[in-house]
Amino acid sequence: MKRIVFPGSGTEDNQTPVQTPVQTPTQPPPTQRSPTPPPTRKDEPPQTPRPPPATPKDETTQTAKPLTLASQQLSLTEIVVPSLKIGATTGACGLFVGATAGIIRNAPVGFFSLFSAGQWFVLGSTFYGGRLSALQYFGPGEPVPRDKVKASAMGGAFAGFCSGWIRGPRNVIPGMICFSSLGAVGQALLNWRAARRERLAKEPQKETLLQWLNPIKPLSDEDYEKILEEKLLKVDVEIALIEDRIKELLDDDREKKAKAKAAAEAEAQRNQTPSSEQDGA
């Protein structure tokens, strides 16, 4: 603030100050410079920007997705195609069975063969398809024996339903009961046989009556090696005995030769003494 005094206006005490704005020089705002990348060499490859580090996920917040039925089941083709193959195999067996039955009954062989082949085809394909679908419904992975029995019973019931429906509606329920029972019993026997085979494989084998009566016994590699070692040991013992016998014979021969030589020398000395006495006489 400056005080301005005009001439002739009185004393300086009566003068009123006049405020004049002070002009300050205005400066332009600073401009922001963009960072220049560092110079790169010609022989260096261009650097790619690194991705941001992945944030670790909390394991407690991750929840496993429940398995749905669609993820457990196979596709339709994976069920139908094997079922048709099994049905074709059983149908071929039914063809021969029908032909044999037609020959025995003196009936038309072609009719019996085709009818039996159709029935067996339906039974085989429906049983295998129903069983495979039931196993996939129980869950992925290797099924337990109990699930196998249930799946076989369901497959047998489905096969009995289809076969009974072909024969007539009144045969549906008896067919389901019969074939479901056969499937469950057959699967139970297969499970028992598989468990028995595994148990026998783990346990040491016991000698049965047929193996005891059979003169020919199978040998394992360890038993064969033991037999060869015993034979080699016997051969070594026999060789040692023969060497000892040869040594004894050689010693006896040397003793006999030494005795014979000593006897010959003694007799030669006796023969020399009389001749010397005669010469002295």
Residue, then its C-alpha position, 0 to 999 in steps of 0.5 A: m500500500k502506498r500513500i500518494v500526496f498531491p501538491g497544494s492539498g494541505t498537510e500530509d496529515n489531512q491527506t487520505p490514502v488512496q489504495t491502488p491495486v498492485q498488479t502481480p505478474t501472471q505466470p502461465p500454469p505449468t504444463q505436465r510432461s508425459p514421461t518419456p520411455p527409456p531408450t532401448r537398444k536395437d538388439e534388445p527385444p521389446q518389453t511387454p508390460r507385465p500383468p498385475p499379480a494375481t490376488p490369492k483367493d481365500e480357500t474358505t470362500q471357495t465352495a465346491k460345486p455340487l455334482t449334478l446328474a448331468s455330470q454323473q451320467l454318460s451321454l446317450t450314445e455312450i449308453v446306446v452303442p454298447s447296449l446295442k453291441i451286447g444286444a447283437t451278441t445275445g441276439a446271435c446266441g438266441l438265434f442258435v438257441g431258437a434254431t435248436a429249439g425248432i429242430i427239437r420241436n419239429a417246428p419252423v426253424g426260421f420262425f423260432s430262430l428269428f423270434s428267439a433272436g429278437q427276444w434275446f436282443v431285447l433282453g441283452s440290450t435293455f439289461y446292459g443299458g439299464r444297468l449302465s444308466a443305474l451305475q452312472y446314477f449312483g455316482p462317478g468312480e468305481p462302484v461298490p459291490r452293493d451298488k452293482v447289485k442294485a444296478s443289476a437288479m434295476g437292469g433286470a427289471f427294465a429288461g423284464f418289463c420290455s420282454g413282458w411288454i412284447r409278450g403281453p401286458r400280463n407278463v410285465i410284472p412277472g418278468m420284472i420280478c423274475f429278471s430283477s431277481l436273476g440280475a441281483v443274484g448273478q451280480a452277488l455271485l460275481n461279487w463273491r467270486a471277485a472278493r474270493r479271488e482277491r482274498l486268495a491272491k493275498e493269502p498263501q496258497k494251500e495244497t488241495l487234494l488234487q494238488w496232493l494227488n498230482p505227481i507234477k507240481p508247478l515250481s516257482d522261480e524261487d523254488y527252482e533256484k533253491i533246487l539248483e543251489e542244492k544240486l550245485l552244493k551236492v556236486d561240490v561235495e562230491i568233487a571234494l570227496i573225489e579230490d580227497r580220494i585222489k590225494e589218498l591214492l597218490d599218497d599210498d602210491r608214493e609210500k609204496k614206491a618209497k618202500a619198494k625203493a628202500a627194499a631195493e636199496a637194502e637188498a642191494q646192500r646185502n648183495q654187496t656185503p657177501s661179495s666184499e667178504q669173498d674178495g677179502a678171503 
